[in-house]
Structure formats: C-alpha cells, structure tokens
Amino acid sequence: MFIRKLPKTQITKLDIGCRTAKKQGFTGLDIRDYDQEIVWDVKQGLPLADNSIEEIYCSHFIEHLEDKDLLDFFIELYRICKHGAIIQLIMPHSDSHEAYYLTHLSKWNETKFMGIFRGLRADFKFEIIEMKRVGIELHTKVKVSKE
C-alpha cells in the first residue's frame, strides 16, 4: 500500500474504490493500482486527516466489504469528513443478480442501509438525505453532522 502523489492542494473530495473511472475533480483511492493517487486497503483505516473531506463518492465498492468490516469503515468515513460533508454510495440492490457476484461480500437494500445508519452510536451522526432505486442499483446520499 502506498500513496503515489497527493495533489498540492488539500484533498477535499475522495473517490473510494475508483478503479479506472475516477470521478472528475476527486482524489482516487483503490486497493489496486490503477494509476490513481492513493493505493490503499480501507480495512487499514483511511490515510487522511480528521475533518478534512467535504465529499466522498463510492460507487460499486462497499459491496466488496464484509458486513463485519462495515462499522469500522463508516467510523473512518465519519472521522475524515468535515461537518456537512456529503457521502454518496452506489451499490447493487440485493434483489438484482449483480448483488450476488462472488466478489460481492455484502448485500444492500433500503432496509439494511437505514438500519446501519440508525444503528450507529449516537456520537456518529449521519443524516440520510437521499435513497432511491435506479435500475439494478441503490443510490444513497448521507450528510455528516458533527455539531
């Protein structure tokens, strides 16, 4: 794991699990080297400062984490996010066959998503601001509150 080259300006937007399709204007992070800025395993935490990120984009990544790793992942997201940060998560919906690819270690639907965010400790405040089904995917946006 290594950090290739961080932008000279502070990172404020992070694309986790970007592969070869990093979102424009975002710093990319993936466990494999696709020529993005950060090659890192999120199970080791996130190599970014507390309260530094304004926006996180995470498309078709979270389903590759096991349920047992989700709490630590969301705690890390909370740690690096500023108050008011937006986290956009896109994943296959559990009633689609794509959700059952062998590399998909967790299954997602509206009930699970709401349960996870409502079940986090009271000191981790996430507000679900969008959750909708788009084709085979579940699209979600969460706002971080630290006040």
Residue pairs with C-beta under 8 A, 6 or more apart in sequence:
1 31
1 39
1 40
1 41
1 44
2 39
2 40
3 37
3 38
3 39
3 40
3 47
4 33
4 35
4 36
4 37
4 38
4 39
5 37
6 27
6 37
6 38
7 27
7 37
10 52
11 27
11 48
11 52
11 53
12 52
12 53
12 54
12 55
13 23
13 25
13 26
13 27
13 53
13 54
13 55
13 56
13 57
14 26
14 27
14 29
14 48
14 53
14 55
14 56
14 57
14 80
15 22
15 23
15 26
15 27
15 28
15 29
15 36
15 56
15 57
15 58
15 59
16 29
16 30
16 42
16 56
16 57
16 58
16 61
17 29
17 30
17 58
17 59
17 60
17 61
17 62
17 64
18 26
18 28
18 29
18 30
18 34
18 36
19 30
19 32
19 34
20 34
22 28
22 34
22 36
23 57
23 59
26 55
26 57
27 36
27 37
27 38
28 34
28 36
28 37
28 38
29 36
29 37
29 38
29 39
29 40
29 42
29 46
30 36
30 38
30 39
30 40
31 39
31 40
31 41
31 42
32 39
33 39
38 47
40 46
40 47
42 65
42 73
42 76
43 65
43 69
43 72
43 73
45 72
45 76
46 76
46 77
46 79
46 80
48 80
49 80
50 79
50 80
51 79
51 80
51 81
51 82
51 83
51 146
52 80
52 82
53 80
53 81
53 82
53 85
54 81
54 82
54 84
54 85
54 86
55 85
55 86
55 87
55 88
56 77
56 81
56 85
56 86
56 87
56 88
57 88
58 87
58 88
58 89
58 90
59 88
59 89
59 90
60 90
60 91
60 92
61 91
62 70
62 73
62 89
62 91
62 106
62 108
63 91
63 92
63 99
63 104
63 105
63 106
63 107
63 108
64 103
64 104
64 105
64 106
65 73
65 105
65 106
66 105
66 106
67 105
67 106
70 106
70 116
71 120
74 116
74 117
74 120
74 124
74 126
75 124
77 87
77 144
78 124
78 126
78 144
81 87
81 144
81 146
82 144
82 146
83 144
83 145
83 146
83 147
84 143
84 144
84 145
85 143
85 144
86 129
86 141
86 142
86 143
86 144
87 126
87 141
87 142
87 143
87 144
88 139
88 140
88 141
88 142
89 139
89 140
89 141
89 142
90 137
90 138
90 139
90 140
91 108
91 137
91 138
92 98
92 99
92 101
92 104
92 108
92 136
92 137
92 138
93 99
93 108
93 109
93 133
93 136
93 137
93 138
94 107
94 108
94 109
94 112
95 109
96 136
96 137
98 104
98 136
99 107
99 108
100 107
108 138
109 138
110 131
110 133
110 138
113 128
113 131
113 138
113 140
114 128
114 131
117 126
117 128
117 142
120 126
125 144
125 145
125 146
126 142
126 143
126 144
126 145
127 142
127 143
127 145
128 140
128 141
128 142
129 141
129 142
129 143
130 139
130 140
130 141
131 138
131 139
131 140
131 141
132 138
132 139
133 139
